[in-house]
Amino acid sequence: MATDPATVEFLIDQLGTRGASYATKRMFGEYCLYRNGLPVAFVCDDVLFVKDTPAGREVIAEATTPQFGPPYPGAKLYLRLSPDAWDDGEWLRRVLDATAAALPAPRPRPAAKKAADAVVPSSSKRSPRAPRKR
């Protein structure tokens, strides 16, 4: 079952836009939630799965007992927040902000090679050691 786009819209509305930028990206029928460009959670089957960090777990423990589960088969365990827990937008922002602060900075991507810089071997040249076929 894929996540309903209305669920993601509700989640973004609950988070608001104060101080941090939240965005989602659709992936395989589900969604990845980003905070200032850093992936912090997944929305799968209308459930929010927050990356497990000690800081995020501490904020969640203030309001409820943390529950764990994988967002998809074969994934590691994430902090599981059902939509019932999304009513308090301020608390939800604190969970995601604490999680994002505890995550390492993303590694820079290698620069793409320019087409002019790429060496294209010529098929007309033969290797000096290659025997000639007749």
KAMO-V804901 format. One record per pair of residues at least 4 apart in sequence whose C-alpha atoms are under 8 Angstrom apart, sorted by the first residue. I is the first residue (numbers start at 0). GAP is how many residues later the second one is. D is the distance in whole Angstrom. If there is no record, write none. Layout:
i->I gap->GAP d->D
i->I gap->GAP d->D
This chain:
i->0 gap->44 d->6
i->1 gap->27 d->5
i->1 gap->28 d->6
i->1 gap->42 d->7
i->1 gap->43 d->5
i->1 gap->44 d->8
i->2 gap->4 d->7
i->2 gap->5 d->8
i->2 gap->26 d->7
i->2 gap->27 d->6
i->2 gap->28 d->8
i->2 gap->40 d->7
i->2 gap->41 d->6
i->2 gap->42 d->5
i->2 gap->43 d->5
i->3 gap->4 d->7
i->3 gap->41 d->8
i->3 gap->42 d->7
i->4 gap->4 d->6
i->5 gap->4 d->6
i->6 gap->4 d->6
i->6 gap->39 d->6
i->7 gap->4 d->6
i->7 gap->16 d->8
i->7 gap->23 d->8
i->7 gap->35 d->8
i->7 gap->38 d->8
i->8 gap->4 d->6
i->9 gap->4 d->6
i->10 gap->4 d->6
i->10 gap->75 d->7
i->11 gap->4 d->6
i->11 gap->10 d->7
i->11 gap->11 d->8
i->13 gap->72 d->7
i->13 gap->73 d->7
i->13 gap->74 d->7
i->13 gap->75 d->5
i->13 gap->78 d->8
i->14 gap->7 d->8
i->14 gap->74 d->5
i->14 gap->75 d->7
i->14 gap->77 d->7
i->14 gap->78 d->6
i->15 gap->73 d->8
i->16 gap->4 d->6
i->16 gap->5 d->7
i->19 gap->15 d->7
i->19 gap->16 d->6
i->20 gap->14 d->6
i->20 gap->15 d->5
i->21 gap->11 d->7
i->21 gap->12 d->6
i->21 gap->13 d->5
i->21 gap->14 d->6
i->21 gap->15 d->8
i->22 gap->10 d->6
i->22 gap->11 d->5
i->22 gap->12 d->7
i->22 gap->13 d->8
i->22 gap->14 d->8
i->23 gap->7 d->6
i->23 gap->8 d->5
i->23 gap->9 d->5
i->23 gap->10 d->6
i->24 gap->6 d->5
i->24 gap->7 d->5
i->24 gap->8 d->7
i->25 gap->4 d->6
i->25 gap->5 d->4
i->25 gap->6 d->7
i->26 gap->4 d->5
i->26 gap->5 d->7
i->29 gap->12 d->8
i->29 gap->13 d->6
i->29 gap->14 d->5
i->29 gap->15 d->7
i->30 gap->11 d->6
i->30 gap->12 d->5
i->30 gap->13 d->7
i->31 gap->7 d->7
i->31 gap->8 d->8
i->31 gap->9 d->6
i->31 gap->10 d->4
i->31 gap->11 d->6
i->32 gap->6 d->6
i->32 gap->7 d->6
i->32 gap->8 d->5
i->32 gap->9 d->6
i->32 gap->10 d->7
i->33 gap->4 d->5
i->33 gap->5 d->4
i->33 gap->6 d->6
i->33 gap->7 d->7
i->34 gap->4 d->6
i->34 gap->5 d->7
i->34 gap->61 d->8
i->34 gap->62 d->8
i->34 gap->65 d->7
i->37 gap->62 d->7
i->37 gap->67 d->8
i->37 gap->68 d->7
i->38 gap->61 d->8
i->39 gap->10 d->6
i->39 gap->11 d->6
i->39 gap->56 d->7
i->39 gap->59 d->7
i->39 gap->60 d->6
i->40 gap->7 d->7
i->40 gap->8 d->5
i->40 gap->9 d->4
i->40 gap->10 d->6
i->41 gap->6 d->6
i->41 gap->7 d->5
i->41 gap->8 d->7
i->41 gap->29 d->7
i->42 gap->4 d->5
i->42 gap->5 d->5
i->42 gap->6 d->6
i->42 gap->28 d->8
i->43 gap->4 d->7
i->43 gap->5 d->7
i->43 gap->27 d->6
i->43 gap->28 d->8
i->45 gap->36 d->8
i->45 gap->37 d->7
i->46 gap->33 d->7
i->46 gap->34 d->6
i->46 gap->35 d->5
i->46 gap->36 d->6
i->47 gap->32 d->6
i->47 gap->33 d->5
i->47 gap->34 d->6
i->47 gap->35 d->7
i->48 gap->20 d->8
i->48 gap->21 d->8
i->48 gap->22 d->6
i->48 gap->29 d->5
i->48 gap->30 d->5
i->48 gap->31 d->5
i->48 gap->32 d->6
i->49 gap->28 d->6
i->49 gap->29 d->5
i->49 gap->30 d->6
i->49 gap->31 d->8
i->49 gap->46 d->7
i->49 gap->49 d->8
i->50 gap->27 d->5
i->50 gap->28 d->6
i->50 gap->48 d->7
i->51 gap->4 d->7
i->51 gap->5 d->7
i->51 gap->25 d->7
i->51 gap->26 d->5
i->51 gap->27 d->6
i->51 gap->47 d->8
i->52 gap->4 d->6
i->52 gap->46 d->6
i->52 gap->49 d->7
i->52 gap->50 d->8
i->53 gap->4 d->6
i->53 gap->48 d->8
i->54 gap->4 d->7
i->54 gap->40 d->8
i->54 gap->43 d->5
i->54 gap->44 d->6
i->54 gap->47 d->7
i->55 gap->4 d->6
i->55 gap->39 d->5
i->55 gap->40 d->7
i->55 gap->42 d->5
i->55 gap->43 d->5
i->56 gap->4 d->6
i->56 gap->9 d->7
i->56 gap->22 d->7
i->56 gap->38 d->8
i->57 gap->4 d->7
i->58 gap->4 d->7
i->58 gap->32 d->8
i->58 gap->35 d->7
i->58 gap->36 d->6
i->58 gap->39 d->8
i->59 gap->4 d->6
i->59 gap->5 d->7
i->59 gap->6 d->6
i->59 gap->35 d->7
i->60 gap->4 d->5
i->60 gap->5 d->6
i->65 gap->13 d->7
i->65 gap->14 d->7
i->66 gap->12 d->6
i->66 gap->13 d->5
i->66 gap->14 d->7
i->67 gap->9 d->6
i->67 gap->10 d->5
i->67 gap->11 d->5
i->67 gap->12 d->5
i->68 gap->7 d->8
i->68 gap->8 d->5
i->68 gap->9 d->5
i->68 gap->10 d->7
i->68 gap->11 d->6
i->69 gap->4 d->7
i->69 gap->5 d->5
i->69 gap->6 d->6
i->69 gap->7 d->5
i->69 gap->8 d->6
i->70 gap->4 d->7
i->70 gap->6 d->8
i->70 gap->7 d->7
i->80 gap->4 d->6
i->80 gap->5 d->8
i->81 gap->4 d->7
i->82 gap->4 d->8
i->85 gap->6 d->6
i->87 gap->4 d->6
i->88 gap->4 d->6
i->89 gap->4 d->6
i->90 gap->4 d->6
i->91 gap->4 d->6
i->92 gap->4 d->6
i->93 gap->4 d->6
i->94 gap->4 d->6
i->95 gap->4 d->6
i->96 gap->4 d->6
i->97 gap->4 d->6
i->98 gap->4 d->6
i->112 gap->4 d->7
i->112 gap->5 d->7
i->113 gap->4 d->7
i->125 gap->4 d->7
